[in-house]
Each structure stands twice: as structure tokens, then as C-alpha cells.
Amino acid sequence: MKVTALETLTIAEFPFLFWLRVHTDVGIVGTGETFWAPGPVASYIHDNVAPYLIGKDPRDIELHDRTLGSVYVGARDSGAEVRGNSAVNIALWDIYGQALGEPLWRLLGGRTHQTVPIYNTCAGYKHVRASKKNSLFERTEDWSLQAGDSNDGPYEDLLAWRFDAGKLAKSLLSEGIGAMKIWPFDIAAEASNGTRISLSDLDKALEPFKRIRDAVGRDMEIMVELHGLWTLPPALRIAEALKPYDVAWLEEPIRYNELDAMAELARHTSTPIAASERLASRQMFKQLIDKRAASVIMIDLAWCGGLSEARKIANMAEASELPVTLHDCTGPIVYAASCALSATLPNAVYQEAVRAYFTGWYTEIVADLPPVTEGRVAPLDGAGLGMRLREELFERPDATVRRTGV
């Protein structure tokens, strides 16, 4: 089997998403995906990856990982090279599974969990869609929106946690979802550049936690997303203020590559620190683990190097008695691959999911999705990823399609 062509797709409506199809001479097509700045990723794929990969056997996944990962620059962080390599790796595993007629989870060692509990990242329907707010250098949340400003569907969870977090918690529990993630501290971080948080801003940010606990008591786990926006002193203040609410973790409280500051915070709070979706390569995660800067290891397949690298990172965390959770607030291909990998990892505690996505716009991209039942997700059983991009995406007027090869 040989690779014959690499085909990339971007869609203006989803300006941060990037899709890849790897074509072979036996008719099998593998699908990959990554997230953020798709233009540079596409250039890297066509200018650098295609000349190497075309004509090679796509099943030599480890060889291709090592070769593509040995570039002079961009090999140790989630730059365009690593994001592109992540998409390639997922597509090659998809090809391998189709060639053998087996699902990804079988190829990755088989299930250690039949299903994995999800936590719902409380984003809304427009969270990754194009708008005047979308920019590589701007936050995508519009803090001026008020309750009722969006009626795209029943799961406008971004506005729900801002204005009625207790009602949202009840809604999630009614579907068997016992964990949710919110980010009420971000507006204060943006105002101060993360350098301070006033007591009044702290009280405002704590209000959703109070409402959740008042509504459902301790039946809901609450994850706190801090988006790496804070310096150490306000992060310490936030951690201390959250103690009465017994949150599940503080996610990326400090910039993701400031490992010493993260370790300092970890030493001064009993609340677990989760990090970091934005780290790439097992070498960077080894530093995070060795410094005990995080006690929940969060991995994103689109940014760390793909399925192969994620599995190695998870195994390294397991050797250090640390749990992992697979980050996904991006697209359906990475989501499906993550659900497959989560099912195989004995130290996986949660799979991230966004119900506004998997019941909403994900269905515009693919036909099949991992089923969520009573707050738990099962991997797809089809060969490889068990899904493919809808063909009509390539005919959309806002689609940009590039192909290198025959």
C-alpha cells in the first residue's frame, strides 16, 4: 500500500478547523484533523509532508512519526508542524484500521473501559463558528451577550452557566452527565491581563459555583477552566476562594509552559491542577510530570502529535500514578479518535465533550459519532475511525480544497 495524495479542507464558517485526507493506491482514505491557524498547517502539509509521505506505506506509522517529528523547528510545541503532524498521524491510524477491518480502539490495545464518563464543557453553538469576534489574537467569548440572546438549540450552555448555572447543572444531571466545566474567571483576567483579581470580581466569578451547589449539592463535579490567563498571585487567590466548592480541578491556571510557577501553585493548594492541552511531545509532558506541576494530565490529540504520541504520554503518566483526560473542544474527527483512545487507557478518568457540538454542528461534518448514554461515551466500532467527512463539505462555496498528488 502506498500514499498517492494528500488533500486538505478548510471551511470559512469554521475558521479554526483543518481537515486532512490521505489517499492510497488501494482506495482507502484516512481522515485527520487539527485546530487553530489552518492556513500555515495546510502550507506545511503540502510543501513539506507531501513530498516525504507520497509513495510511502502509510502503515509505517512509527517511522513517519519519527521522521516528521525530527524537523529543525516546531518539533517541541504545538506550532503548525506539530498540528499538521497530529492530523497526519490520526489519518494514518484510520488507514491502518480500515486495512485490517478493525476499529481504532482494537488497534490501540483493546478496551479497558466499555464506556468513559464525559464532562460537559459548557460552550455554545457558535463557539467555533465564524463571527466578527473570531481572530487569532482575540478571545471568542462575547461577554456582552445576555440570557436569551441565542436560540440555536436547547444546549446554549455558555450563556446557561453565566446566567443560571444551577438550572444548567440540573439539565446535565437529567441526562446522566455528572461533571461540567466553566470559566467565569476569564472576564477578570482579560481586564487585568491576569495580574490581579479584585475581591468584587472574585465574588462575581464565584456566583456560578454557589448556584450549582445550591441547586444540586455535591452531585455535580465542577471543573474550572482558567485558560492559562493568570500570574501566580491571583491564581493562588482563586484556588483558595474555590475551596468551599470542592471543585474537581483547576485547569491550566497559569500559562501552560510556565512549569515552575504551576508547580509552585500545586504545592500551595489541595485542589488538583490539570494541564496541559497545549503541550506537545512526551518530552514536554515528562517535564510537567517530573515537576509535579499537575496531578491530572490533559492531552489533546490535535496538538500533542496525534494518537501515537498521546498514548505514550498517557503511559508515562500511568507510570507516575497520574490520571489522564483527553481534551476535545475542537472537531468531530479528534473527538472520535479521543473516545477510542480513552476507552483503551486504564488511567483515563474523563473524556471531554460538548453536548452543543455532538448534538449540533458535528452532525454537519460527519454522519456517525460516538454514542453518549447516561453521561458516558463509547467508541465507534467501525473500521479505523468509524467515520468519514461528508462529501458535500468539499462542494461548499466557502470550502478551500487543496490536493497534492494524484
C-alpha positions in Angstrom: 0.0 0.0 0.0 1.3 3.5 -0.9 0.2 7.0 -0.3 -0.8 8.7 -3.5 -2.2 12.1 -2.5 -2.8 14.5 0.4 -6.0 16.5 0.3 -6.8 19.4 2.7 -10.0 21.1 3.5 -10.9 24.3 5.3 -14.3 25.9 5.6 -14.8 29.6 6.2 -17.7 29.0 8.6 -15.3 27.1 10.9 -12.2 29.3 10.7 -10.0 27.4 13.2 -10.6 23.8 11.9 -8.5 21.9 9.4 -9.2 18.5 7.8 -6.8 16.2 6.0 -7.5 13.2 3.8 -4.7 10.8 3.0 -5.4 8.8 -0.2 -3.8 5.4 -1.0 -3.4 3.3 -4.1 -5.8 0.7 -2.8 -8.7 3.1 -2.4 -8.5 3.5 1.4 -8.7 7.1 2.5 -7.6 8.2 6.0 -9.0 11.3 7.7 -7.2 13.6 10.1 -8.0 16.9 11.8 -6.4 19.7 13.8 -7.4 23.0 15.2 -6.0 26.6 15.0 -4.4 28.6 12.2 -5.3 26.2 9.4 -3.5 28.2 6.7 0.0 27.6 8.0 -0.9 24.0 8.7 -2.1 23.5 5.1 1.2 25.0 3.7 3.2 22.7 5.9 1.3 19.7 4.8 1.5 20.4 1.0 5.1 21.9 1.0 6.8 19.6 3.5 4.8 16.5 4.4 3.5 15.6 0.9 7.0 15.3 -0.7 8.0 12.9 2.0 4.8 10.8 2.5 3.7 10.3 -1.0 4.9 6.9 -2.2 5.4 5.6 1.3 3.5 2.8 3.0 1.0 4.6 5.4 1.1 1.7 7.8 4.7 2.5 8.9 3.2 5.0 11.4 6.1 5.0 13.9 8.7 5.6 11.2 6.7 8.5 9.8 6.2 10.0 13.3 9.9 9.9 13.9 10.8 11.4 10.5 8.2 14.2 10.6 9.0 14.9 14.2 12.7 15.5 13.6 12.2 18.8 11.8 14.7 21.6 12.8 12.0 23.9 14.2 8.5 23.4 15.6 9.0 19.9 17.0 8.5 20.7 20.7 5.4 22.8 20.8 2.0 23.0 19.2 3.1 25.0 16.2 2.0 24.4 12.6 4.4 21.5 12.2 3.1 19.6 15.2 -0.5 20.4 14.5 0.0 19.1 10.9 1.8 16.0 12.1 -1.1 15.3 14.5 -3.6 15.3 11.7 -1.3 13.1 9.6 -0.9 10.6 12.5 -4.7 10.3 13.1 -5.2 9.8 9.3 -2.6 7.0 9.2 -4.2 5.2 12.1 -7.5 5.5 10.3 -6.0 3.9 7.2 -4.4 1.1 9.3 -7.7 0.3 10.9 -9.6 0.2 7.6 -6.9 -2.0 6.1 -7.3 -4.5 8.9 -11.1 -4.1 9.3 -10.7 -3.2 12.9 -11.7 -0.1 15.0 -9.0 2.2 16.4 -9.6 1.0 20.0 -8.8 -2.5 19.0 -5.6 -1.5 17.3 -4.6 0.6 20.3 -4.7 -2.4 22.6 -8.3 -3.1 23.2 -10.7 -1.6 25.7 -10.0 -1.3 29.4 -13.4 0.6 29.7 -16.6 -0.2 27.8 -17.5 3.4 28.3 -15.8 6.5 29.7 -17.6 9.2 31.7 -17.8 12.6 30.0 -17.6 16.0 31.4 -19.5 18.7 29.5 -17.5 21.7 28.5 -20.3 24.3 28.7 -19.7 26.0 25.4 -22.5 27.1 23.0 -23.4 26.5 19.4 -21.4 29.5 18.0 -18.2 28.8 20.0 -16.1 27.9 17.0 -18.1 29.4 14.1 -17.0 32.4 12.2 -18.1 35.8 13.6 -16.7 39.3 13.8 -15.1 38.3 17.1 -13.1 35.5 15.6 -9.4 36.3 15.4 -6.2 34.5 16.2 -5.5 37.2 18.8 -8.9 37.7 20.4 -11.0 35.7 22.8 -14.1 34.2 21.1 -16.5 34.8 24.0 -18.7 37.8 23.7 -19.2 38.9 27.3 -21.9 41.4 26.2 -24.4 38.6 25.3 -27.3 38.4 27.7 -29.5 35.4 28.6 -31.8 34.6 25.7 -29.6 36.2 23.1 -29.1 32.8 21.4 -31.8 30.3 20.4 -29.9 28.0 18.2 -30.9 24.9 20.2 -31.6 23.5 23.7 -27.9 23.4 24.7 -26.7 27.0 24.7 -24.6 26.1 27.7 -22.2 29.1 27.6 -25.0 31.5 28.4 -26.6 29.0 30.7 -23.6 28.8 33.2 -23.3 32.6 33.1 -26.9 33.4 34.0 -28.4 30.2 35.5 -25.7 27.7 36.4 -28.0 25.9 38.8 -30.6 25.2 36.1 -27.8 24.1 33.8 -26.5 21.6 36.4 -29.9 20.1 36.8 -30.3 19.8 33.0 -26.9 18.0 32.7 -27.8 15.6 35.6 -31.1 14.8 33.9 -29.1 13.4 31.1 -26.8 11.5 33.4 -23.9 13.9 33.0 -22.3 14.4 36.4 -19.4 16.8 35.5 -19.3 20.2 33.9 -16.6 22.7 33.0 -17.0 26.5 33.2 -14.7 29.6 33.0 -16.2 32.5 35.0 -12.8 34.0 35.9 -11.8 34.8 32.3 -13.5 38.2 32.1 -11.5 39.4 35.2 -8.3 38.0 33.7 -8.8 39.9 30.4 -9.5 43.1 32.3 -6.2 42.9 34.3 -4.0 40.9 31.9 -4.1 38.2 34.5 -2.1 40.2 37.1 -4.7 40.7 39.8 -8.3 39.9 40.7 -10.3 42.2 43.0 -12.5 40.9 45.8 -15.6 42.1 44.0 -14.5 40.4 40.7 -13.8 37.2 42.7 -17.2 37.3 44.2 -18.8 37.7 40.8 -16.9 34.7 39.4 -17.8 32.5 42.4 -21.5 33.1 41.9 -22.0 30.2 39.4 -20.3 27.7 41.8 -22.7 28.8 44.5 -25.7 28.4 42.3 -24.6 24.9 41.2 -24.1 23.7 44.8 -27.4 25.3 45.9 -29.2 23.5 43.0 -27.7 20.0 43.0 -25.4 19.9 46.1 -22.4 17.6 45.6 -23.9 15.6 42.8 -22.1 17.6 40.2 -18.3 17.7 39.7 -17.2 21.1 38.6 -14.0 21.6 36.5 -12.6 25.2 36.4 -11.1 26.3 33.1 -8.6 29.2 33.6 -7.2 29.2 30.1 -3.6 30.0 31.2 -4.5 33.6 31.8 -3.3 34.2 35.3 0.0 35.0 37.0 0.8 33.2 40.2 -0.6 35.5 43.0 -4.1 35.8 41.6 -4.1 32.1 40.8 -3.3 31.4 44.4 -6.2 33.7 45.5 -8.6 31.9 43.1 -7.6 28.5 44.3 -8.1 29.5 47.9 -11.5 31.0 47.2 -12.7 27.9 45.4 -12.0 25.5 48.4 -15.6 25.7 49.8 -16.9 24.4 46.5 -14.7 21.4 46.3 -14.0 21.7 42.5 -12.6 18.7 40.6 -9.6 20.6 39.2 -8.1 23.9 38.2 -7.3 23.6 34.5 -4.3 25.5 33.2 -4.4 28.2 35.8 -1.0 29.7 34.6 0.5 29.9 31.2 1.0 26.3 30.1 4.8 26.4 29.6 5.5 28.2 33.0 6.0 24.8 34.7 7.8 26.2 37.7 5.0 28.6 38.5 2.5 25.8 38.0 4.5 23.6 40.4 4.5 26.4 43.0 0.8 26.7 42.8 0.3 23.0 43.1 2.4 23.0 46.3 0.1 25.6 47.8 -3.4 24.1 47.1 -5.1 20.8 47.7 -7.2 21.3 44.5 -5.8 19.2 41.7 -4.2 21.0 38.8 -5.0 19.8 35.2 -2.5 20.6 32.4 -2.0 20.9 29.5 -3.9 20.6 26.3 -1.4 22.9 24.6 1.7 21.0 25.4 3.3 18.9 22.6 5.6 15.9 22.8 6.2 13.4 25.6 9.4 15.3 26.4 7.4 18.4 27.4 4.9 16.3 29.4 7.8 14.5 31.1 8.9 17.9 32.5 5.4 18.6 33.6 5.2 15.3 35.4 8.6 15.3 36.9 8.0 18.7 38.4 4.6 17.5 39.8 3.2 20.7 38.3 -0.1 18.9 37.5 -1.9 15.9 39.0 -4.3 15.5 36.1 -2.6 15.1 32.7 -4.6 16.6 29.9 -3.8 15.7 26.3 -5.1 17.0 23.0 -4.7 14.7 20.0 -4.8 17.6 17.6 -1.9 19.4 19.4 0.4 16.8 21.0 1.4 14.9 17.9 -1.6 12.6 17.4 -2.7 9.2 18.7 0.7 7.7 18.9 2.2 10.5 21.0 -0.9 10.7 23.2 -0.7 7.1 24.0 2.9 7.4 25.0 2.2 10.4 27.2 -0.7 8.6 28.9 1.5 5.5 29.6 4.2 7.8 31.1 1.5 9.4 33.3 0.3 6.0 34.4 3.8 5.1 35.4 3.8 8.1 37.7 0.4 7.2 39.1 -1.4 10.1 37.4 -4.7 10.1 35.7 -5.3 11.4 32.2 -8.2 13.1 30.4 -8.3 13.7 26.7 -9.1 17.3 25.8 -11.5 18.0 23.0 -13.3 21.2 22.3 -12.4 21.2 18.6 -13.9 18.9 15.9 -15.6 15.5 15.4 -12.6 13.7 14.0 -10.4 14.4 17.0 -13.4 13.7 19.3 -13.9 10.2 17.8 -10.2 9.4 17.9 -10.1 10.6 21.5 -13.0 8.5 22.6 -11.3 5.5 21.0 -8.1 6.1 22.9 -9.8 6.9 26.2 -11.5 3.5 26.1 -8.1 1.8 26.0 -6.4 3.8 28.8 -6.6 2.4 32.3 -5.8 5.8 33.8 -8.4 7.7 31.8 -10.8 9.4 34.2 -12.9 11.6 31.8 -13.4 12.3 28.2 -14.2 15.9 27.4 -17.3 16.5 25.3 -19.5 19.4 24.3 -23.2 18.5 24.0 -23.9 21.6 21.9 -21.3 20.2 19.4 -22.1 16.4 19.3 -25.8 17.1 19.1 -25.3 20.1 16.8 -22.7 21.1 14.2 -20.6 17.9 14.5 -23.5 16.3 12.6 -23.0 18.7 9.7 -19.4 17.4 9.3 -19.8 13.6 9.8 -22.7 11.1 9.9 -21.5 8.9 12.7 -20.5 9.9 16.2 -19.5 8.1 19.4 -22.7 7.4 21.3 -23.2 9.1 24.7 -25.6 7.4 27.1 -26.3 8.4 30.6 -23.2 10.6 30.7 -20.8 8.0 29.3 -19.3 7.7 25.8 -18.5 4.6 23.9 -16.0 4.5 21.0 -17.2 3.8 17.5 -17.0 0.2 16.3 -16.4 0.8 12.6 -13.1 0.2 10.9 -10.5 2.8 11.7 -12.1 6.0 12.9 -15.5 4.5 12.0 -16.5 7.8 10.4 -15.6 10.0 7.4 -16.2 13.6 6.3 -19.4 14.3 4.5 -18.6 14.6 0.8 -20.8 17.7 0.4 -18.4 19.6 2.6 -15.9 19.7 -0.4 -18.6 21.3 -2.6 -19.5 24.1 -0.2 -18.9 27.7 -1.6 -16.9 28.6 1.5 -14.6 25.5 1.2 -10.9 25.7 0.3 -9.7 22.3 -1.1 -6.1 21.6 -2.0 -4.6 18.4 -3.2 -1.0 17.3 -3.7 -0.5 14.0 -5.6 -2.7 12.0 -7.9 
